[in-house]
Amino acid sequence: MSTVAAWLGLCAAGCPARGGGTPVVRPGIDVLLLDSAHLVAGRSVGLLTNQTGVDRNGAHDLDRLLQAGVRVTAVFSPEHGFRGTLDRENIGHGVDSATGLPVFSLYGETREPTAEMLDRVDVLVVDLQDIGARTYTYVSTTLLALGAAARHGVPVIVLDRPNPIGGAAVQGPVLNRAFASFVGMLPVPLRHGMTLGELAALGNEALQLGAELTVVPVAGWTRDRWFDTTGLPWVRPSPNMPSLESATHYPGLVLFEATSLSVGRGTDVAFQVIAAPWLAPSRVRARLPALPGVVVTDTTVTPEAPSDGKYPGEALPALLFRATDRTAYDPVRTAAALLVALQEVHPGVLDVDAGRFDRLAGTDALRIAVEGGRAIEEVTAGWRSAQDRFERVRSQYLLYP
């Protein structure tokens, strides 16, 4: 059975700011402890979170829960670990040095809680900052935890957070389930315009997970608000997501992770650039169509110890992207246009890991169209109709105006 608590408490629909004006935004952890602590009172709590699980003032969930007298008995961590600093494929279990609590990694030998882990808890609380793109693994970790919890009769509470790149735009191809993987499990577009809580509710039903799910909503957030309008502290969701600017381009430029182009890992502009020793930035830029809402310029970057191993210590010619009108900007169409331009300017030079690229794109149609020399209009044909179908499904799970 799936239960979504859409608006909990007096302030869940928006605590007014002092003196009126834009409502104060409070993440789910604040709403839980302010108004809905009965959900965890007297229960052994497992906490799935990382460094992004903080309240409006930046205090960590674990500290807030313990200070409130909540009995936390286990901590679970996603990719990059509990502190969010690790960038490797296999992360082991550990112990939190501050509290002595066990920290079970869900990005190592197992990617979902085991029966032994869940025996310690009466309820599993999830608080992770999603980035607004289908390819972020925190959503998959949440869904796998929902499935495991359902099988072991453990209810799940998701403490929701804003979608940092807004909850209005829906962009890019919708995932074909034949290409579902840990980097994308749900049939949603690359930019889905949903929060983690909304995605959990959608996934719980679409994947028939059967979890007893409660979503504690964000107070005061509306779909048109980007993260820099919320007043919440920006905490890097992952080591290579340094800023909201990076998150803005990520739904499109993430596709280049599966190519021989660097996306700026090991620099302070990760996911704001594409770069390679052979790239001719001005020539590629000249072949791009009009791209509303973004400025593309030539630059040079030097990756230092990049986690993807691409071109360490080399000064690379690059294209840099800066969003100028976030409402008009479509990072996924921009990425598709770049692929077309690269095919024209550097034929046969760009190496593509086809399997990985298709998993990121959620389809093989994009890669096949680009390799076939199709124009950008043909490459993106069909995206809108699939997005329209998705939006009709999405409307059933939206918690915010």
Secondary structure, DSSP 8 states (H G I E B T S, - for coil): ------S-STTTT-B--TTSSS-B-B-HHHHHHHH-GGGTTTSEEEEEE-TT-B-TTS-BHHHHHHHTT-EEEEEEE-TTTTTT---SS----EE-TTT--EEEESSSS-SS--HHHHTT-SEEEEE----SBTT-HHHHHHHHHHHHHHHTT--EEEE----TT-SS--EEEE--GGG-BTTB-SS-EEE----HHHHHHHHHHHTT----EEEE--BS--TT--GGGS------SSTT--SHHHHHHHHHHGGGGGBSSB--TTSTTTTSEEE-TT--HHHHHHT----TTEEEEEEEE--SS-TT-SSTT--EEEEEEEES-TTT--HHHHHHHHHHHHHHHSTTTS-B-HHHHHHHHTSSHHHHHHHTT--HHHHTTTHHHHHHHHHHHHTTT----
